[in-house]
Amino acid sequence: MEKNKTRDKIYQLIEEKAFLKQQIYRNTVEAFKVLNESVKEVHQDLHKKFHVPGKGVTFEHHRSGDFEIRQKIAGDTMIYMMHTNIFDFEKSHSVFKTSYLADDHYRSYCGIINVYNFLSDSFKYKRVNDVGYLVARIFINKDNRFFVEGKRQLGYLFNDFENKVFTKEEAVAVVESIILYCVGFDLFTPPFNDVMEVRLNEMEEASINMKVSTGKRLGFKFSGEDDVV
């Protein structure tokens, strides 16, 4: 009898969670396709408006494999990466304060698309010590509802989890906000004392391998602002 009860629990978990996660995975894959089309659409518009041969300002977009999109806008490169696993949130997360999840806890299970910001020159010159930063996380659930975690406008424009469906229109708005966020930050020089020493072997190696990494600092600051994001 106990064996049957245990087996029944296994059946129930598989029915409830395994199939649920497969559905969320399919939703996230579809959302990633929509996101790719949205990045491509914005890219084509920017390229048409600003690309002038010989001016040195470049715009690039390509999908690298099934789970990565790269978009280069002049000195910034945005990388969109879809995680293949499904996640739940800690009980302390703010999403659990909504009636939307109170009515159905399984709505909190989500696929994730992470968005990173790198300097384009880091790729061009293969500066492997350079750093990039996570600027946004896009969450998609079983109902194809989504919200975005991020700084500044990314943290409040797309936080209506209950009502936001990941449509092409919403995806374009997310991409535009990510571009505004990334391109709006400038590169800051590192503190003098952090870079005043250098080893001979580092000088003899290509500059891409120097110990001093380059990157927009985490907690970037908009030009002219004193508050740290």
GUVEX-937894 format. One record per residue: residue number from 1; x, y, z of N, C-alpha, C in turn. Coordinates in Angstrom, 3 decimals. Atoms other than C-alpha are relative to their C-alpha. Example, Ala and Ser with C-alpha at 12.3 -4.5 7.8 and 13.67 -1.06 7.14 Angstrom:
BEGIN
{fiti 1,{0.890,-1.190,0.000},{12.300,-4.500,7.800},{0.900,1.200,0.000}}
{fiti 2,{-0.820,-1.190,-0.060},{13.670,-1.060,7.140},{-0.770,1.090,0.730}}
//
This chain:
BEGIN
{fiti 1,{0.826,-1.205,0.000},{0.000,0.000,0.000},{0.870,1.268,0.000}}
{fiti 2,{-0.886,-1.163,-0.052},{2.778,2.445,0.925},{0.702,0.217,-1.329}}
{fiti 3,{-0.660,-0.087,1.294},{4.529,1.635,-2.323},{-0.912,0.651,-1.022}}
{fiti 4,{0.970,-0.576,0.925},{1.380,2.488,-4.260},{-0.186,1.485,0.252}}
{fiti 5,{0.148,-1.413,-0.329},{1.042,5.799,-2.404},{1.198,0.802,-0.498}}
{fiti 6,{-1.219,-0.677,0.471},{4.646,6.701,-3.187},{-0.023,0.129,-1.514}}
{fiti 7,{0.055,-0.019,1.458},{4.184,5.755,-6.826},{-1.034,1.015,-0.481}}
{fiti 8,{1.031,-0.972,0.364},{1.007,7.833,-6.959},{0.528,1.432,0.114}}
{fiti 9,{-0.589,-1.330,-0.159},{2.949,10.847,-5.645},{0.950,0.312,-1.143}}
{fiti 10,{-0.906,-0.182,1.132},{5.561,10.306,-8.340},{-0.799,0.343,-1.249}}
{fiti 11,{0.851,-0.260,1.162},{2.838,10.175,-10.987},{-0.522,1.431,0.025}}
{fiti 12,{0.582,-1.335,-0.142},{1.296,13.356,-9.610},{1.032,1.090,-0.282}}
{fiti 13,{-1.050,-0.998,0.215},{4.595,15.262,-9.570},{0.372,0.102,-1.473}}
{fiti 14,{-0.332,-0.019,1.424},{5.400,14.231,-13.118},{-1.095,0.697,-0.787}}
{fiti 15,{1.131,-0.613,0.713},{1.940,15.212,-14.281},{-0.055,1.502,0.237}}
{fiti 16,{0.120,-1.413,-0.332},{2.018,18.539,-12.473},{1.215,0.818,-0.428}}
{fiti 17,{-1.196,-0.811,0.204},{5.638,19.653,-12.828},{0.726,-0.270,-1.308}}
{fiti 18,{-0.757,0.299,1.218},{7.278,17.836,-15.721},{-0.695,0.575,-1.227}}
{fiti 19,{0.743,-0.531,1.137},{4.544,18.709,-18.199},{-0.095,1.522,0.064}}
{fiti 20,{0.030,-1.453,-0.192},{4.292,22.207,-16.719},{1.284,0.636,-0.517}}
{fiti 21,{-1.287,-0.567,0.396},{7.999,22.837,-17.239},{0.235,-0.121,-1.497}}
{fiti 22,{-0.110,0.132,1.451},{7.831,21.516,-20.792},{-0.784,1.102,-0.711}}
{fiti 23,{0.811,-1.067,0.575},{5.055,24.002,-21.542},{0.701,1.353,0.127}}
{fiti 24,{-0.709,-1.259,-0.210},{7.041,26.866,-20.030},{1.214,0.081,-0.904}}
{fiti 25,{-1.161,0.031,0.893},{10.118,25.798,-21.994},{-0.421,0.357,-1.423}}
{fiti 26,{0.485,-0.311,1.357},{8.109,25.885,-25.231},{-0.378,1.472,-0.115}}
{fiti 27,{0.342,-1.422,0.006},{6.762,29.323,-24.315},{1.254,0.876,-0.076}}
{fiti 28,{-1.232,-0.785,-0.028},{10.284,30.580,-23.630},{0.719,-0.075,-1.340}}
{fiti 29,{-0.594,0.153,1.336},{11.596,29.172,-26.917},{-0.721,0.895,-1.001}}
{fiti 30,{0.780,-0.842,0.909},{8.774,30.930,-28.757},{0.257,1.474,0.285}}
{fiti 31,{-0.298,-1.391,-0.371},{9.421,34.145,-26.818},{1.370,0.408,-0.508}}
{fiti 32,{-1.347,-0.308,0.480},{13.078,33.938,-27.782},{0.002,0.241,-1.511}}
{fiti 33,{0.148,-0.232,1.437},{12.093,33.676,-31.452},{-0.581,1.390,-0.261}}
{fiti 34,{0.609,-1.334,0.122},{9.881,36.754,-31.057},{1.020,1.074,0.345}}
{fiti 35,{-1.028,-0.950,-0.402},{12.720,38.525,-29.279},{1.030,0.183,-1.104}}
{fiti 36,{-0.965,-0.071,1.090},{15.106,37.691,-32.111},{-0.536,0.839,-1.154}}
{fiti 37,{0.610,-0.791,1.064},{12.694,39.121,-34.678},{-0.082,1.471,0.390}}
{fiti 38,{0.092,-1.373,-0.482},{12.299,42.226,-32.527},{1.360,0.683,-0.032}}
{fiti 39,{-1.360,-0.537,0.065},{16.057,42.734,-32.190},{0.356,0.292,-1.457}}
{fiti 40,{-0.284,-0.165,1.432},{16.348,42.263,-35.959},{-0.716,1.211,-0.565}}
{fiti 41,{0.784,-1.133,0.496},{13.596,44.806,-36.634},{0.594,1.325,0.450}}
{fiti 42,{-0.603,-1.227,-0.519},{15.134,47.454,-34.379},{1.359,0.224,-0.649}}
{fiti 43,{-1.321,-0.093,0.622},{18.571,46.696,-35.800},{-0.088,0.549,-1.423}}
{fiti 44,{0.145,-0.446,1.387},{17.406,47.179,-39.392},{-0.347,1.480,-0.071}}
{fiti 45,{0.371,-1.413,-0.027},{15.843,50.526,-38.515},{1.207,0.873,0.338}}
{fiti 46,{-1.179,-0.773,-0.397},{18.993,51.775,-36.771},{1.060,-0.011,-1.096}}
{fiti 47,{-0.998,0.124,1.065},{21.247,50.493,-39.545},{-0.370,0.896,-1.179}}
{fiti 48,{0.470,-0.815,1.112},{19.131,52.216,-42.184},{0.175,1.487,0.284}}
{fiti 49,{-0.034,-1.421,-0.343},{19.103,55.514,-40.312},{1.412,0.531,0.220}}
{fiti 50,{-1.279,-0.531,-0.445},{22.678,55.757,-39.053},{1.235,-0.572,-0.689}}
{fiti 51,{-1.210,0.600,0.569},{24.989,53.458,-40.980},{0.448,0.760,-1.239}}
{fiti 52,{-0.610,-0.707,1.122},{27.254,55.470,-43.245},{1.366,-0.625,-0.249}}
{fiti 53,{-1.283,0.647,0.286},{30.140,53.612,-44.971},{1.177,0.953,0.247}}
{fiti 54,{-1.195,-0.786,-0.250},{33.514,54.838,-43.763},{-0.047,0.855,1.243}}
{fiti 55,{0.137,-0.834,-1.199},{32.169,56.588,-40.666},{0.380,-0.745,1.281}}
{fiti 56,{-0.465,0.754,-1.152},{33.183,53.787,-38.317},{-1.065,-0.417,0.990}}
{fiti 57,{1.088,0.406,-0.886},{29.780,53.370,-36.628},{-0.667,-1.227,-0.609}}
{fiti 58,{0.505,1.251,0.563},{28.678,49.777,-37.099},{-1.186,-0.537,0.798}}
{fiti 59,{1.164,0.643,-0.590},{25.463,47.886,-36.417},{-0.028,-1.439,-0.493}}
{fiti 60,{0.009,1.405,0.374},{25.383,44.113,-36.358},{-1.037,-0.758,0.817}}
{fiti 61,{0.946,0.864,-0.697},{22.862,41.460,-35.446},{0.133,-1.408,-0.543}}
{fiti 62,{0.042,1.380,0.456},{23.071,37.697,-35.567},{-0.404,-0.918,1.153}}
{fiti 63,{0.373,1.012,-0.982},{21.714,34.665,-33.816},{1.078,-1.063,0.012}}
{fiti 64,{-1.081,0.957,-0.149},{24.447,32.410,-32.483},{-0.540,-1.255,0.674}}
{fiti 65,{0.587,1.209,-0.560},{22.963,28.948,-32.055},{-1.454,0.206,0.368}}
{fiti 66,{1.426,-0.027,-0.338},{19.540,28.231,-30.611},{-0.328,0.925,1.157}}
{fiti 67,{0.304,-0.679,-1.253},{19.910,30.171,-27.381},{0.764,1.301,0.216}}
{fiti 68,{-0.757,-1.245,-0.158},{21.971,33.293,-28.070},{-0.237,0.942,-1.169}}
{fiti 69,{0.139,-1.069,0.985},{21.376,36.576,-29.895},{1.036,1.065,0.344}}
{fiti 70,{-0.958,-1.086,-0.222},{24.079,39.214,-30.342},{-0.404,1.214,-0.832}}
{fiti 71,{0.314,-1.256,0.679},{23.382,42.823,-31.214},{1.081,1.015,0.324}}
{fiti 72,{-1.041,-1.009,-0.177},{26.157,45.346,-31.738},{-0.524,1.341,-0.473}}
{fiti 73,{0.356,-1.369,0.351},{25.383,49.051,-31.689},{1.197,0.862,0.349}}
{fiti 74,{-1.235,-0.772,-0.193},{28.628,50.962,-32.169},{0.857,-0.640,1.088}}
{fiti 75,{-0.897,0.492,-1.037},{30.621,50.540,-28.945},{-0.603,-0.970,0.979}}
{fiti 76,{0.672,0.904,-0.930},{28.061,48.359,-27.174},{-0.464,-1.261,-0.692}}
{fiti 77,{0.525,1.277,0.487},{27.244,44.708,-27.668},{-0.927,-0.572,1.063}}
{fiti 78,{0.973,0.617,-0.879},{24.112,43.233,-26.121},{-0.123,-1.478,-0.367}}
{fiti 79,{0.136,1.438,0.209},{23.918,39.472,-25.691},{-1.239,-0.481,0.745}}
{fiti 80,{1.222,0.576,-0.562},{20.537,37.820,-25.131},{0.194,-1.514,0.058}}
{fiti 81,{-0.223,1.435,-0.155},{20.864,34.304,-23.725},{-1.178,-0.657,0.703}}
{fiti 82,{1.105,0.745,-0.600},{18.002,31.917,-23.088},{0.543,-1.170,0.803}}
{fiti 83,{-0.364,1.149,-0.826},{18.474,29.500,-20.203},{-0.938,-1.154,-0.342}}
{fiti 84,{0.819,1.148,0.404},{17.248,25.983,-20.965},{-0.778,-0.616,1.152}}
{fiti 85,{0.715,0.545,-1.150},{16.002,25.289,-17.441},{-1.123,0.928,0.450}}
{fiti 86,{1.137,-0.749,-0.534},{12.866,26.425,-15.633},{0.228,0.235,1.490}}
{fiti 87,{-0.288,-0.390,-1.381},{13.021,28.246,-12.298},{-1.257,0.465,0.729}}
{fiti 88,{0.995,-0.604,-0.871},{10.816,29.160,-9.375},{0.692,1.106,0.782}}
{fiti 89,{-0.557,-1.105,-0.778},{11.300,32.167,-7.075},{0.039,-0.351,1.478}}
{fiti 90,{0.004,0.092,-1.454},{12.260,32.362,-3.431},{-1.314,0.585,0.526}}
{fiti 91,{1.292,-0.442,-0.542},{9.180,32.832,-1.262},{-0.003,1.469,0.398}}
{fiti 92,{-0.092,-1.405,-0.391},{10.459,36.264,-0.257},{-0.086,0.949,-1.198}}
{fiti 93,{0.020,-0.851,1.191},{10.358,37.517,-3.854},{-1.319,0.764,-0.091}}
{fiti 94,{1.173,-0.884,0.052},{7.947,40.359,-4.532},{-1.137,-0.555,-0.862}}
{fiti 95,{1.077,0.520,0.852},{6.033,38.376,-7.173},{-1.066,-0.729,0.810}}
{fiti 96,{0.955,0.746,-0.811},{4.393,36.368,-4.388},{-0.950,0.910,0.780}}
{fiti 97,{0.906,-0.931,-0.668},{2.748,39.511,-3.039},{-1.241,0.295,-0.839}}
{fiti 98,{1.121,-0.272,0.903},{0.341,39.554,-5.994},{-1.053,-1.096,0.079}}
{fiti 99,{1.088,0.982,0.016},{-3.042,37.854,-6.184},{0.130,-0.950,-1.172}}
{fiti 100,{-0.198,0.824,1.195},{-2.000,36.510,-9.575},{0.662,-1.329,0.356}}
{fiti 101,{-0.658,1.236,-0.414},{0.315,33.980,-7.937},{-0.728,-0.686,1.142}}
{fiti 102,{0.761,0.599,-1.098},{-1.885,33.473,-4.904},{-1.074,-0.935,-0.542}}
{fiti 103,{1.042,0.830,0.619},{-4.546,32.042,-7.219},{0.554,-1.282,-0.614}}
{fiti 104,{-0.606,1.159,0.649},{-2.109,29.620,-8.852},{1.514,0.096,0.155}}
{fiti 105,{-1.438,-0.069,-0.286},{1.388,29.024,-7.471},{0.838,-0.380,-1.212}}
{fiti 106,{-0.782,0.454,1.150},{2.505,27.320,-10.684},{0.260,1.114,-1.015}}
{fiti 107,{-0.283,-1.144,0.871},{2.364,30.687,-12.410},{1.371,0.610,0.296}}
{fiti 108,{-1.309,-0.559,-0.358},{5.620,31.508,-10.601},{1.151,-0.730,-0.683}}
{fiti 109,{-1.054,0.710,0.727},{7.573,28.910,-12.586},{0.248,0.713,-1.329}}
{fiti 110,{-0.315,-0.817,1.171},{9.405,30.736,-15.357},{1.244,-0.483,-0.735}}
{fiti 111,{-1.214,0.068,0.787},{11.851,30.427,-18.190},{0.682,1.354,0.072}}
{fiti 112,{-0.761,-1.239,-0.151},{14.598,33.063,-18.215},{0.809,0.299,-1.256}}
{fiti 113,{-0.896,-0.510,1.034},{16.271,35.136,-20.909},{0.845,1.092,0.652}}
{fiti 114,{-0.925,-0.968,-0.592},{19.348,36.948,-19.570},{0.557,0.928,-1.076}}
{fiti 115,{-0.543,-0.982,0.941},{20.620,40.111,-21.237},{1.251,0.626,0.600}}
{fiti 116,{-1.291,-0.502,-0.458},{24.275,41.151,-20.917},{0.477,1.139,-0.894}}
{fiti 117,{-0.590,-1.118,0.730},{26.105,44.315,-21.948},{1.523,-0.100,0.052}}
{fiti 118,{-1.450,0.012,0.116},{29.702,44.158,-23.178},{0.444,1.170,-0.872}}
{fiti 119,{-0.603,-0.949,0.927},{32.015,46.627,-24.867},{0.300,-0.738,-1.305}}
{fiti 120,{-0.238,0.638,1.295},{32.205,45.846,-28.587},{1.480,-0.274,-0.234}}
{fiti 121,{-1.445,0.184,0.177},{35.986,46.287,-28.519},{0.525,-1.222,0.747}}
{fiti 122,{-0.429,1.198,-0.723},{36.223,43.428,-26.018},{0.014,-1.204,-0.934}}
{fiti 123,{0.060,1.085,0.979},{35.191,41.082,-28.823},{0.955,0.253,-1.162}}
{fiti 124,{-0.832,-0.338,1.153},{37.024,42.909,-31.593},{1.469,-0.302,0.245}}
{fiti 125,{-1.409,0.184,-0.319},{40.393,42.782,-29.840},{0.252,-1.208,0.905}}
{fiti 126,{-0.118,1.233,-0.804},{39.698,39.549,-27.938},{0.619,0.268,1.372}}
{fiti 127,{-0.476,-0.329,-1.341},{40.289,41.174,-24.560},{-0.733,-0.879,1.003}}
{fiti 128,{0.693,1.035,-0.776},{39.451,38.098,-22.559},{-0.180,0.369,1.467}}
{fiti 129,{0.158,-0.425,-1.395},{39.859,39.870,-19.204},{-1.080,1.057,0.180}}
{fiti 130,{1.057,-1.009,-0.107},{37.173,42.435,-19.996},{-1.259,-0.610,0.608}}
{fiti 131,{1.201,0.475,-0.686},{33.926,42.202,-18.111},{-1.267,0.539,-0.664}}
{fiti 132,{1.322,-0.423,0.437},{30.298,42.363,-19.117},{-0.936,-0.060,1.191}}
{fiti 133,{0.917,-0.082,-1.135},{27.255,42.940,-16.941},{-1.407,-0.432,-0.374}}
{fiti 134,{1.405,0.354,0.163},{23.829,41.462,-16.543},{-0.828,1.265,0.183}}
{fiti 135,{0.783,-1.229,-0.095},{21.437,44.329,-17.276},{-1.498,-0.273,0.104}}
{fiti 136,{1.433,0.305,-0.080},{18.082,42.547,-17.454},{-0.225,-1.507,-0.002}}
{fiti 137,{0.448,1.393,0.061},{16.311,39.240,-16.904},{-1.480,0.004,-0.385}}
{fiti 138,{1.378,0.095,0.478},{13.134,38.432,-18.810},{-0.566,-1.346,0.440}}
{fiti 139,{0.626,1.216,-0.512},{10.826,35.900,-17.136},{-1.297,-0.275,-0.764}}
{fiti 140,{1.218,0.389,0.719},{8.112,33.998,-19.068},{-0.597,-1.225,0.690}}
{fiti 141,{0.619,1.130,-0.706},{5.586,31.663,-17.408},{-0.929,-0.822,-0.904}}
{fiti 142,{0.836,0.935,0.753},{3.068,29.012,-18.464},{-1.137,0.697,-0.742}}
{fiti 143,{1.069,-0.764,0.650},{0.439,31.630,-19.384},{0.541,0.960,-1.049}}
{fiti 144,{-0.705,-0.911,0.899},{2.981,33.414,-21.607},{-0.025,1.433,0.519}}
{fiti 145,{-0.141,-1.298,-0.640},{2.905,36.284,-19.141},{1.478,0.219,0.304}}
{fiti 146,{-1.410,-0.261,-0.242},{6.215,38.021,-18.528},{0.182,1.243,0.855}}
{fiti 147,{-0.443,-1.253,-0.617},{8.023,40.612,-16.471},{1.515,0.054,-0.118}}
{fiti 148,{-1.434,-0.217,0.153},{11.524,42.078,-16.514},{0.581,0.528,1.301}}
{fiti 149,{-0.787,-0.540,-1.100},{14.002,42.545,-13.689},{1.186,0.752,-0.596}}
{fiti 150,{-1.120,-0.770,0.509},{16.564,45.257,-14.285},{0.090,1.329,0.704}}
{fiti 151,{-0.198,-1.304,-0.594},{17.811,48.691,-13.395},{-0.744,1.073,-0.788}}
{fiti 152,{0.649,-1.148,0.628},{16.185,52.031,-14.116},{-1.316,-0.402,-0.671}}
{fiti 153,{1.272,0.225,0.663},{13.399,51.833,-16.700},{-0.312,-1.479,-0.188}}
{fiti 154,{0.220,1.433,0.173},{13.899,48.099,-17.104},{-0.661,-0.627,1.225}}
{fiti 155,{0.558,0.543,-1.219},{12.785,47.581,-13.523},{-1.436,0.385,0.274}}
{fiti 156,{1.375,-0.399,-0.295},{9.443,49.361,-13.688},{-0.917,0.055,-1.219}}
{fiti 157,{0.855,-0.062,1.185},{8.207,49.448,-17.295},{-0.697,-1.325,-0.300}}
{fiti 158,{0.512,1.320,0.371},{7.601,45.718,-17.505},{-0.174,-0.881,1.232}}
{fiti 159,{0.172,0.751,-1.248},{6.528,44.590,-14.038},{-1.449,-0.380,0.289}}
{fiti 160,{1.407,0.392,-0.163},{2.806,43.924,-14.593},{-0.141,-1.459,-0.417}}
{fiti 161,{-0.098,1.424,0.314},{3.236,40.150,-14.462},{-1.347,-0.597,-0.399}}
{fiti 162,{1.323,0.592,0.224},{-0.468,39.373,-14.423},{-0.551,0.303,-1.387}}
{fiti 163,{0.649,-0.445,1.231},{-1.361,41.290,-17.581},{0.904,0.093,-1.223}}
{fiti 164,{-0.926,-0.170,1.123},{1.787,41.535,-19.722},{0.202,-1.326,-0.738}}
{fiti 165,{-0.229,1.161,0.861},{1.794,38.993,-22.572},{1.181,0.319,-0.911}}
{fiti 166,{-1.204,-0.256,0.774},{5.054,38.586,-24.481},{-0.317,-0.011,-1.492}}
{fiti 167,{0.334,-0.173,1.407},{3.837,39.842,-27.846},{1.168,0.655,-0.732}}
{fiti 168,{-1.041,-0.664,0.792},{5.944,41.258,-30.682},{0.122,1.465,0.430}}
{fiti 169,{-0.019,-1.407,-0.412},{4.971,44.781,-29.613},{0.728,0.174,1.331}}
{fiti 170,{-0.669,-0.091,-1.299},{6.079,44.166,-26.029},{1.488,-0.310,-0.133}}
{fiti 171,{-1.406,0.373,0.187},{9.302,42.508,-27.190},{0.799,1.158,-0.584}}
{fiti 172,{-0.676,-1.157,0.592},{10.207,45.526,-29.328},{0.234,1.067,1.074}}
{fiti 173,{-0.129,-0.999,-1.069},{9.569,47.817,-26.340},{1.116,-0.396,0.975}}
{fiti 174,{-1.061,0.482,-0.886},{11.845,45.645,-24.168},{1.367,0.232,-0.636}}
{fiti 175,{-1.276,-0.176,0.711},{14.629,45.699,-26.789},{0.392,1.472,-0.030}}
{fiti 176,{-0.292,-1.435,0.046},{14.373,49.478,-27.159},{0.463,0.512,1.364}}
{fiti 177,{-0.382,-0.432,-1.346},{14.575,49.959,-23.384},{1.387,-0.509,0.377}}
{fiti 178,{-1.325,0.556,-0.262},{17.613,47.680,-23.158},{1.069,0.822,-0.721}}
{fiti 179,{-0.956,-0.815,0.763},{19.362,49.688,-25.884},{0.192,1.360,0.672}}
{fiti 180,{-0.101,-1.291,-0.698},{18.557,52.972,-24.110},{0.856,-0.118,1.247}}
{fiti 181,{-0.729,0.208,-1.249},{19.932,51.576,-20.889},{1.497,-0.191,-0.253}}
{fiti 182,{-1.410,0.341,0.257},{23.157,50.185,-22.365},{0.768,1.138,-0.668}}
{fiti 183,{-0.699,-1.050,0.729},{24.041,52.956,-24.801},{0.083,1.283,0.833}}
{fiti 184,{0.023,-1.204,-0.834},{23.204,55.597,-22.171},{1.111,0.082,1.020}}
{fiti 185,{-1.090,-0.006,-0.960},{26.177,54.594,-20.012},{1.323,0.210,-0.698}}
{fiti 186,{-1.330,-0.252,0.534},{29.719,55.784,-20.592},{1.047,-0.818,0.746}}
{fiti 187,{-1.108,0.734,-0.586},{33.014,54.077,-19.885},{0.752,0.888,0.978}}
{fiti 188,{-0.718,-0.759,-1.013},{34.740,55.222,-16.696},{1.431,-0.506,0.114}}
{fiti 189,{-1.386,0.404,-0.206},{38.499,55.231,-16.195},{0.144,-0.664,1.368}}
{fiti 190,{-0.220,0.630,-1.306},{39.689,52.881,-13.432},{0.833,0.897,0.891}}
{fiti 191,{-0.824,-0.807,-0.913},{41.272,54.406,-10.312},{1.482,-0.125,-0.354}}
{fiti 192,{-1.407,-0.035,0.402},{44.903,55.414,-10.959},{0.822,-1.071,0.710}}
{fiti 193,{-0.795,0.956,-0.772},{46.293,53.225,-8.169},{-0.243,-1.449,-0.418}}
{fiti 194,{0.305,1.368,0.439},{44.628,50.164,-9.667},{0.782,-0.389,-1.245}}
{fiti 195,{-0.649,0.301,1.283},{46.557,50.452,-12.921},{1.438,0.514,-0.083}}
{fiti 196,{-1.316,-0.621,0.114},{49.882,52.053,-12.007},{1.134,-1.022,-0.044}}
{fiti 197,{-1.012,1.033,0.098},{51.758,48.731,-11.830},{-0.333,-0.964,-1.128}}
{fiti 198,{0.198,0.973,1.058},{52.256,46.381,-14.741},{1.266,-0.845,-0.123}}
{fiti 199,{-1.148,0.902,0.128},{54.517,43.347,-15.195},{0.552,0.041,-1.421}}
{fiti 200,{-0.657,-0.024,1.297},{56.996,43.118,-18.032},{-0.647,-0.978,-0.969}}
{fiti 201,{0.587,0.993,0.906},{55.476,39.935,-19.409},{-1.370,0.436,-0.501}}
{fiti 202,{1.296,-0.510,0.425},{52.103,41.673,-19.528},{0.163,1.045,-1.094}}
{fiti 203,{-0.250,-0.989,1.033},{53.576,44.494,-21.562},{0.424,-0.658,-1.306}}
{fiti 204,{-0.483,0.671,1.193},{55.186,42.028,-23.939},{-1.095,-0.806,-0.685}}
{fiti 205,{1.142,0.682,0.596},{51.958,40.158,-24.453},{-0.882,1.031,-0.702}}
{fiti 206,{0.956,-0.909,0.649},{49.222,41.602,-26.620},{-0.840,0.689,1.063}}
{fiti 207,{0.746,-0.781,-0.991},{47.224,44.291,-24.857},{-1.288,-0.678,0.431}}
{fiti 208,{1.249,0.672,-0.347},{44.191,42.043,-24.884},{0.155,-0.905,1.203}}
{fiti 209,{-0.207,0.913,-1.108},{45.805,39.873,-22.232},{0.500,0.695,1.253}}
{fiti 210,{-0.463,-0.721,-1.181},{46.747,42.597,-19.796},{-0.936,-0.254,1.168}}
{fiti 211,{0.784,0.331,-1.192},{45.578,42.134,-16.233},{-1.120,1.005,0.241}}
{fiti 212,{0.994,-1.042,-0.267},{43.629,45.401,-16.212},{-1.172,-0.195,-0.935}}
{fiti 213,{1.174,0.242,0.833},{40.185,44.535,-17.455},{-0.744,1.295,-0.248}}
{fiti 214,{0.779,-1.171,0.370},{37.952,47.021,-19.190},{-1.472,-0.375,0.004}}
{fiti 215,{1.430,0.261,0.031},{34.213,47.306,-18.811},{-0.739,1.129,0.652}}
{fiti 216,{0.847,-0.953,-0.697},{31.389,49.549,-17.855},{-0.264,-0.580,1.381}}
{fiti 217,{0.085,0.554,-1.343},{31.276,49.190,-14.107},{-1.435,-0.366,0.365}}
{fiti 218,{1.302,0.404,-0.504},{28.435,47.376,-12.432},{-0.526,1.095,0.908}}
{fiti 219,{0.535,-1.138,-0.703},{26.084,49.959,-11.008},{0.342,1.261,-0.750}}
{fiti 220,{-0.342,-1.132,0.855},{26.889,52.218,-13.965},{-0.681,1.301,0.434}}
{fiti 221,{0.587,-1.296,-0.297},{26.152,55.907,-13.705},{-0.245,0.733,-1.312}}
{fiti 222,{0.263,-0.834,1.159},{24.465,58.072,-16.310},{0.878,1.253,0.050}}
{fiti 223,{-0.817,-1.226,0.045},{26.591,61.014,-17.446},{-0.750,1.146,0.674}}
{fiti 224,{0.602,-1.156,-0.655},{25.957,64.008,-15.239},{-0.823,-0.327,1.224}}
{fiti 225,{0.769,0.364,-1.172},{24.317,62.003,-12.486},{0.931,-0.399,1.134}}
{fiti 226,{-0.812,0.341,-1.154},{25.629,61.504,-8.983},{-0.430,-1.287,0.654}}
{fiti 227,{0.487,1.206,-0.656},{23.450,58.610,-7.888},{0.416,-1.231,-0.776}}
{fiti 228,{-0.392,1.259,0.627},{24.651,55.099,-8.540},{-1.240,-0.830,-0.248}}
{fiti 229,{1.176,0.782,0.349},{22.146,52.899,-10.342},{0.030,-1.312,0.757}}
//
